[in-house]
Amino acid sequence: RAAHRMIVGAALCMTLGLAAYVMHLGRTRRDGLLRFVALGVLIVGLTTAHVAIAVVFGGAVMAAEAFDGRRFQRRGAIGALLVCAALLAMRPWLGGWFAPIQGDADGPSILLSWGPVDDPLQSLSWLAQTLGLLLPLGLLGVSRLGRGRFAALLVIASGLGLGCTLKYAYSWDMVKFIAVAEIVLGLASGAFLVSYWPDARQPARRGLLALAALIVLHAGLLFPLATT
């Protein structure tokens, strides 16, 4: 039952995170602060459903609302601060991310790490097998995303950064941060490949596109090997 709740919470949180990202993409200059009521509901849902996705997606969207990578957005910053203030005010009634953390007598549960498997060389191998070409193609694809580029970069950077520098003493839970980054890298890789689809009429380009798609998919196929 606990595993079932974890899966449902992760699926729900991924949906809410992507919905918050889409709402961020749809932002216009005429939007008022009332728009942040709906965005705040999504962020609250994130915090109560799954901690890893909440930290990565919620933090990235709120930061991107205030700064889009080129200029500071005063209205977005005010809205993000209001959402954060609402979360803090509701903290006594929220679970999930905001639930009280019990201290552990044996020491801290969150520790610094040299990578997902705590060895630099093995971590590089693990990341190569897990991500494959998702990382280079995803980063190339981010440039095709337009308005949501900065938020996507924040998700990728925070997901990989947290997953590679922190570990949980009692399980492999920190790789969930990498999985969140992997989802956005997959979307961006798809954007990169689709951007070349109009030129795929030539046989050589069709072959390269098919090969690139297979290489991108190989990350998920080799994941069991990377985790052994």
C-alpha positions in Angstrom: 0.0 0.0 0.0 2.9 2.4 0.8 4.5 1.7 -2.6 1.1 2.3 -4.3 0.7 5.7 -2.6 4.3 6.6 -3.6 3.6 5.8 -7.3 0.3 7.6 -7.3 1.8 10.6 -5.6 4.7 10.7 -8.1 2.3 10.5 -11.1 0.1 13.2 -9.7 3.0 15.4 -8.9 4.5 15.0 -12.4 1.1 16.0 -13.8 0.9 19.0 -11.6 4.5 20.0 -12.3 4.0 19.9 -16.1 0.7 21.8 -15.6 2.6 24.5 -13.7 5.2 24.6 -16.5 2.5 24.9 -19.2 0.9 27.8 -17.2 4.3 29.4 -17.0 4.6 29.1 -20.8 1.2 30.7 -21.3 2.1 33.8 -19.3 1.2 37.1 -21.0 1.9 40.8 -20.1 -1.8 41.3 -19.5 -2.0 38.6 -16.8 -2.8 40.0 -13.4 -1.7 38.6 -10.0 -4.9 36.5 -9.9 -3.2 34.2 -12.3 -0.9 33.2 -9.4 -3.9 31.8 -7.5 -4.2 29.0 -10.0 -0.4 28.6 -10.1 -0.3 28.6 -6.3 -2.8 25.8 -6.2 -0.6 23.7 -8.5 2.5 24.5 -6.3 0.7 23.5 -3.1 -0.4 20.2 -4.9 3.3 19.6 -5.8 4.5 20.0 -2.2 1.9 17.6 -0.8 2.4 14.9 -3.5 6.1 14.3 -4.0 9.1 16.1 -2.5 11.6 15.6 -5.3 9.4 16.9 -8.1 8.1 19.7 -5.9 11.6 21.0 -5.2 12.7 20.8 -8.8 9.6 21.9 -10.7 8.1 24.2 -8.1 11.4 26.0 -7.5 12.2 26.3 -11.2 8.8 27.7 -12.2 8.8 30.2 -9.3 12.3 31.4 -10.2 11.5 31.6 -13.9 8.4 33.7 -13.1 10.7 36.3 -11.6 13.5 36.0 -14.1 13.2 34.6 -17.6 16.9 34.4 -18.2 17.1 37.8 -19.9 15.2 40.3 -17.8 13.7 40.6 -14.3 9.9 40.4 -14.1 8.6 42.5 -11.2 5.0 41.1 -11.4 6.3 37.6 -11.6 8.6 38.1 -8.6 5.7 39.5 -6.6 3.5 36.6 -7.5 6.2 34.1 -6.7 6.7 35.7 -3.3 3.0 35.6 -2.6 2.9 31.9 -3.5 5.8 31.2 -1.2 4.2 33.2 1.6 1.0 31.3 1.2 2.9 28.0 1.5 4.6 29.1 4.6 1.3 30.3 6.1 -0.4 27.0 5.3 2.6 24.9 6.6 0.8 23.6 9.8 -1.9 22.0 7.6 0.3 20.7 4.8 1.9 17.3 4.7 4.4 16.0 2.2 7.3 18.4 1.7 6.2 20.5 4.7 5.7 17.6 7.1 7.9 17.8 10.3 11.2 15.9 9.9 12.1 13.7 12.8 15.8 13.8 13.8 17.7 10.6 13.5 19.8 9.4 16.4 22.5 7.9 14.1 23.2 11.2 12.3 21.9 13.2 9.4 20.0 11.4 6.7 21.0 13.8 3.9 24.7 13.6 3.0 27.0 15.0 0.4 28.0 12.7 -2.3 30.4 12.4 -5.3 27.6 11.2 -7.5 24.7 8.7 -7.7 26.9 5.8 -6.7 29.4 7.7 -4.5 32.4 7.1 -6.8 33.2 9.7 -9.4 34.2 7.2 -12.2 31.3 4.8 -11.5 28.9 7.8 -11.3 30.0 9.0 -14.8 29.4 5.5 -16.1 26.0 5.4 -14.4 25.0 8.8 -15.8 26.2 7.8 -19.3 24.2 4.6 -19.3 21.1 6.3 -17.8 21.0 9.5 -19.8 22.6 8.4 -23.1 22.2 11.2 -25.6 19.3 12.7 -23.7 21.8 15.2 -22.2 23.4 16.6 -25.3 20.3 16.4 -27.4 18.1 17.7 -24.6 20.4 20.7 -24.1 20.4 21.4 -27.8 16.6 21.1 -27.8 16.2 23.6 -24.9 17.1 26.3 -27.4 14.0 25.3 -29.4 11.7 25.8 -26.5 11.5 29.5 -26.7 9.7 31.1 -23.8 10.1 28.1 -21.4 13.8 27.8 -22.0 15.0 29.2 -18.7 12.5 27.2 -16.6 13.5 24.0 -18.4 17.2 24.7 -17.8 16.5 25.3 -14.1 14.7 21.9 -13.9 17.6 20.1 -15.7 20.3 21.9 -13.7 18.6 21.4 -10.3 17.6 17.9 -10.9 21.0 16.7 -12.0 22.8 18.9 -9.4 20.8 17.6 -6.5 20.8 14.0 -7.7 24.6 14.1 -8.2 25.7 16.0 -5.0 23.3 14.7 -2.3 22.4 11.2 -1.1 19.9 9.8 1.3 21.5 7.6 3.9 18.8 4.9 3.8 17.8 4.5 0.2 18.5 5.6 -3.4 15.8 8.2 -3.3 18.0 11.0 -4.6 18.0 9.6 -8.1 14.4 10.8 -8.3 15.8 14.3 -8.9 17.8 12.9 -11.9 14.6 11.2 -13.2 12.8 14.6 -13.1 15.6 16.2 -15.1 15.5 13.2 -17.5 11.8 13.8 -18.2 12.5 17.4 -19.3 15.6 16.4 -21.2 13.4 13.9 -23.1 10.8 16.6 -23.9 13.6 18.9 -25.1 15.2 16.1 -27.1 11.9 15.6 -28.8 11.7 19.3 -29.7 15.2 19.1 -31.2 14.3 16.1 -33.3 11.0 17.5 -34.4 12.7 20.7 -35.5 14.5 18.7 -38.2 11.4 16.8 -39.3 10.6 19.1 -42.3 14.1 18.3 -43.7 13.6 14.5 -43.2 12.4 13.8 -46.7 15.9 12.9 -47.8 16.8 9.3 -47.1 20.0 10.2 -45.3 18.2 12.6 -43.0 15.5 10.0 -42.3 18.1 7.5 -41.3 19.9 9.9 -39.1 16.6 10.9 -37.4 15.7 7.3 -36.8 19.2 6.5 -35.4 19.0 9.6 -33.1 15.6 8.5 -31.8 16.9 5.0 -31.1 20.0 6.3 -29.3 17.8 8.6 -27.2 15.6 5.7 -26.3 18.6 3.5 -25.3 18.9 5.3 -21.9 15.7 3.7 -20.6 16.6 0.3 -22.1 20.0 0.2 -20.4 18.7 1.6 -17.0 18.6 -1.9 -15.4 22.3 -2.4 -16.3 23.2 1.0 -14.8 21.6 0.2 -11.5 23.3 -3.2 -11.0 
